[in-house]
Amino acid sequence: MTNDPVTRQPLSPQAFAVLGGGKVAYVKPIRSEDVHDLYPEAPALQPGLRLFALHAADGTPILVTDSREAAVANAWSHELETVSVH
């Protein structure tokens, strides 16, 4: 065992695209004001709502819902392993 510090490099967009082999998704809390940026076709929402977005590992948005539990349940129903981001 050495005491050398580990140098960590950020993952490239290409590395994120293959991360998890299509089996990993993440749940991220978002504000209702940000939904239109993820889903341009989404209807206008009341400002100030706390929502949860489910994204593929490469960042592709999958869905937005009003509870973390619903986002996780949707991921599980599509055989995706979920992780949280903060």
Secondary structure, DSSP 8 states (H G I E B T S, - for coil): ------------HHHHHHGGGG-EEEEEEEEGGGHHHH-TTS----TT-EEEEEEETTS-EEEEES-HHHHHHHHHHTT-EEEE--
